[in-house]
Amino acid sequence: MKLLSRAALGLAISASVADAQLSIRIGDNDGYGFGVADDGIGVVWPGPGSSGSDYDGRSLAEMAAVNGAAITDVYSALHPCCGPNAFSVGSVSFPVLGDIVSGSLTVDMADFEASVFGPFLVSFNGVVQPWLFNFDDGFRNTVVRSFVLDAATIASINAANAFTVTIDRNGSDDFVAFDYFQLDARLSAVPEPSTWGLTGIGLAVGALALRRRRAV
């Protein structure tokens, strides 16, 4: 009985934790609403407006969204002069339950020309990221980029239970677009639901063995 209880308990403990994976996408990977391939070259925006500046390919759900999907699938995502959005600062917010160990942010972006029109100012949970969105991809080109989250960003996410990306184009006159934003992360080890029963069995067998040994 002692051997059985130790084996059962050891199995329960070793199988009781697992890393959880988190993946949240804001916007949809539909090629900006008109089927642009990832890392597209020479994309012709369907318009209306000059060079497609007033293009709006959002679904009704994206138009109504408050988590940041409203700035996806439009050519002038943050330019008050054109397009459906009359603001120059937008945010994308990911709710996060649990503690992140590591993670990355993937963004499908289009037409960034920082050296011509000036860079965008981006912050993660209020902390400015001066290196982000400062690209010269060229007009009519899309690029999918992934950014690894640093330790300070991860700590801020865990403290707030949220990851908010704020994009400010007030220092730029660029027309840009986004197809989607995606957060992928690994959460700290948590008990697997399927192992709770196994843990209970191990503890019960151990308790039974202890009672029998005391009764001898």
C-alpha positions in Angstrom: 0.0 0.0 0.0 2.9 2.3 0.8 4.3 1.8 -2.7 0.9 2.4 -4.3 0.3 5.6 -2.4 3.7 7.0 -3.2 3.4 6.2 -6.9 -0.1 7.7 -7.1 0.9 10.8 -5.2 4.1 11.3 -7.2 2.1 11.0 -10.5 -0.4 13.5 -9.3 2.2 16.1 -8.4 4.2 15.7 -11.5 1.2 16.1 -13.8 -0.6 18.8 -11.9 0.9 21.9 -13.6 1.1 23.0 -17.3 2.0 26.2 -19.1 -1.1 27.9 -20.5 -1.0 29.6 -23.9 -2.8 32.9 -24.6 -3.6 34.2 -28.1 -5.8 37.2 -28.7 -6.4 38.8 -32.0 -8.0 42.2 -32.5 -9.1 42.8 -36.0 -9.3 39.9 -38.5 -6.6 38.6 -40.7 -8.6 39.2 -43.9 -6.0 41.3 -45.8 -7.4 44.7 -44.8 -10.9 43.7 -45.9 -10.0 43.1 -49.6 -7.7 40.1 -49.5 -4.1 41.6 -49.5 -1.5 38.9 -49.0 0.8 39.1 -46.0 3.9 41.3 -46.8 2.2 42.6 -49.9 4.0 44.8 -52.4 2.4 47.5 -54.5 -1.0 47.2 -52.9 -3.6 49.3 -54.7 -6.1 50.6 -52.1 -9.7 50.5 -53.6 -10.6 54.0 -52.4 -12.4 56.2 -52.5 -10.3 59.3 -51.9 -6.8 60.1 -53.2 -4.7 56.9 -53.4 -7.6 55.2 -51.5 -7.3 57.5 -48.4 -11.0 57.1 -47.5 -11.1 53.3 -47.9 -13.2 51.5 -45.2 -13.3 47.8 -45.3 -14.4 47.2 -41.8 -17.2 44.8 -40.8 -20.1 46.2 -38.7 -18.5 44.5 -35.6 -15.2 46.2 -36.2 -16.9 49.6 -36.7 -18.6 49.2 -33.3 -15.6 47.8 -31.4 -14.1 49.6 -28.5 -11.0 47.4 -28.1 -9.2 48.8 -31.1 -10.7 46.9 -34.0 -12.1 50.2 -35.2 -8.7 51.3 -36.5 -8.2 48.1 -38.6 -9.2 47.6 -42.2 -9.2 51.4 -43.0 -6.5 53.2 -45.0 -6.4 56.4 -42.9 -6.5 54.6 -39.6 -5.5 57.6 -37.5 -5.7 60.6 -39.8 -8.5 63.1 -39.0 -8.4 64.6 -42.4 -9.5 61.4 -44.2 -11.3 58.1 -43.7 -13.9 57.2 -41.2 -11.9 57.9 -38.0 -11.7 61.6 -37.1 -9.0 61.1 -34.4 -5.2 60.9 -34.4 -4.7 58.7 -31.3 -6.0 55.2 -31.0 -5.6 52.3 -28.5 -5.7 48.6 -28.8 -6.5 46.8 -25.6 -6.0 43.1 -24.7 -7.5 41.7 -21.5 -5.1 39.4 -19.7 -6.1 37.0 -16.9 -3.1 35.3 -15.3 0.6 36.2 -15.2 2.5 36.3 -18.5 6.0 34.8 -18.5 6.8 35.7 -22.1 5.0 37.1 -25.1 5.0 38.9 -28.4 2.8 41.5 -30.3 2.3 40.8 -34.0 1.0 43.7 -36.2 0.0 43.6 -39.9 0.8 47.2 -40.9 0.8 49.1 -44.2 2.4 52.2 -45.8 4.7 53.4 -43.1 7.1 56.1 -44.3 8.7 57.5 -41.1 11.6 59.3 -42.8 9.3 61.2 -45.1 6.4 62.0 -42.8 7.7 61.4 -39.3 7.4 58.5 -36.9 4.4 57.5 -34.8 4.6 57.6 -31.0 3.7 54.2 -29.4 3.3 53.2 -25.8 2.7 49.9 -24.0 0.6 50.5 -20.9 1.7 54.1 -20.8 5.4 53.4 -21.3 6.7 55.0 -24.5 8.4 52.6 -27.0 10.5 54.9 -29.1 11.6 52.1 -31.5 8.2 51.0 -32.4 6.4 51.9 -35.7 9.4 53.9 -36.9 9.7 52.2 -40.3 10.2 53.0 -43.9 8.3 50.3 -45.7 7.3 52.5 -48.6 3.9 53.5 -50.1 1.6 50.6 -51.0 3.6 48.0 -49.1 2.4 45.9 -46.1 4.5 44.2 -43.5 3.7 41.7 -40.8 6.0 42.3 -37.8 6.3 40.6 -34.4 7.7 42.4 -31.3 9.0 40.5 -28.3 7.7 41.9 -25.0 10.5 43.0 -22.6 10.5 42.3 -18.9 9.2 45.8 -18.0 6.2 45.5 -20.4 5.4 42.0 -19.0 5.5 43.3 -15.5 3.1 46.1 -16.4 0.7 43.7 -18.1 0.7 41.4 -15.0 0.1 44.4 -12.7 -2.8 45.8 -14.8 -4.3 42.4 -16.1 -4.3 44.1 -19.5 -2.1 45.1 -22.3 -2.9 48.4 -24.0 -1.1 49.6 -27.1 -1.6 53.4 -27.7 -0.7 54.8 -31.1 -0.3 58.5 -31.6 0.3 60.0 -35.0 0.3 63.7 -34.0 4.0 63.8 -34.8 3.5 62.4 -38.2 1.5 63.2 -41.3 1.6 59.6 -42.6 -1.4 57.7 -43.9 -1.2 54.2 -42.5 -3.3 51.1 -42.2 -3.6 48.0 -39.9 -5.1 44.6 -40.6 -4.8 43.1 -37.1 -3.0 43.2 -33.8 -2.3 39.9 -32.1 -1.0 39.1 -28.6 0.6 35.7 -28.1 1.9 34.8 -24.6 2.8 32.0 -22.3 1.3 32.2 -18.9 2.8 30.9 -15.7 2.2 27.3 -14.8 -1.4 26.6 -13.6 -3.1 23.4 -12.6 -4.6 21.4 -15.5 -8.3 20.7 -15.0 -7.8 17.1 -16.0 -5.3 16.6 -13.2 -7.4 17.7 -10.3 -9.1 14.3 -10.1 -5.7 12.6 -10.3 -4.4 14.8 -7.5 -7.4 13.9 -5.4 -6.8 10.2 -6.0 -3.2 10.5 -5.0 -4.0 12.3 -1.8 -6.8 9.9 -0.9 -4.6 6.9 -1.4 -1.9 8.5 0.7 -4.4 9.3 3.5 -5.7 5.7 3.5 -2.2 4.3 3.8 -1.4 6.6 6.7 -4.6 5.6 8.5 -3.8 1.9 8.1 -0.3 2.3 9.3 -1.5 4.1 12.4 -4.0 1.4 13.1 -1.3 -1.3 13.1 
